[in-house]
Structure formats: structure tokens, C-alpha cells
């Protein structure tokens, strides 16, 4: 079972700590399929601001994805949690999408078509549990080689002892199951994401 929480950086249930956060459900379509996303933003922030697309894990648009959207809104971003999963964000980057960056938390890391790496224009931040049993060493090596060969601007941070799902509190805390919450890895990966955002959005905020 692979679960990935991915933030794709593109240009009702709000947490009580952010009283000004506004949220709403947004209905949209993919072909004839009706989907429902979750939008969160701080209406006290005026003018343009960066947008972040949150791609949830395989379980669907759950509380964790909505909570992360609220947290991103609290940082001053417009966050939209889309009704789509998988390794979607990395694949979009491989398709050459004009996005500023991709952050993936405990995502699927392999290289099914290494030549696609040359299409990546975005910067990548990959946050990975060093003890994740769902990603083999050979897949991880192939993924890194794809990005390196394509001269992608990428970073990989591994968290010792962390397994899959390390940002998801609903996953429990037993790493023996291969999918478990890790408070330290969660906090550190969120801090790494914030630093990454500060870097890629520095000129836009200036």
C-alpha cells in the first residue's frame, strides 16, 4: 500500500488557530466525471499570492489533506486539495508542466520512463522515510539517476526510522506495519517544505 501526500506548487473546516481561513468545496469535472475539491485561503491576505495544489494519498480527499490545505492557507498561500491521487504531481512535472516546484511526502519513487526526466522544468523536493519498505533501493536509485541525468534541480531528504505515511496521524504509530505516523519526521518535513517554498517564491514575494 503506497500513500503519497504531494504539494504541487502552481501560480467550513478551518482550524480554529486560523480564524480568518476561509474554506469551500469546489465541484469540477474531468471529462464527464464530477469531482469535488477543497479550497482554503486567508481572506485577510490581499493581492496575488502563490497557489499550492495538494494531491492526497490513495485513500481519497481525507481529513489529512484538508488539514494540510488549511495549514498552507495559514502560511499565506491559496491551497486547493484536488480529488486525485497517485504519483500525479511528479508525472505532471515529467510532462513538462510550467509549475514552480513539487514537494512529495512519502511518495512513489521510481523511474518507469527515464527519458521523461528531461521534460521536468520544476524544482523537486522529495521527503522520504529512510525505512520505507514500499520503495526499493533500486527504484530509488533509478529515480535519482533520472533526475540527475536530466539535470533537474532536485533535493532528497530521508528521515531515519520513518516508514511510509509518516505525515498521517491516522496511520497509527507502529512502524512494523510499514505505514505509520512519525511526529519528528512530520515536523521536519513540513519545515523543509516551508524553506523550499521560501526559496522558490522569494522573487514573487519581493
Buried (B, 14 or more C-beta within 10 A) or exposed (E): EBBBBBBBBBEEBBBEEBEEBBBEEEEEEEEEEEEEBBBBBBEEEEEEBBBBBBBBBEBEBBEBBBBBBBBBBBBBBBBBBBBBBBBBBBBBBBEEBEBBBBBBBBBBBBBEEBEBBEEBEBBBBBBBBEBBEBBEEEBBEBBBEBBEEBEBEBEBBBBEEBBBBBBBEEBEEEBEBBBBBBEEBBEBBBEBBEEBBEEBBEEEEE
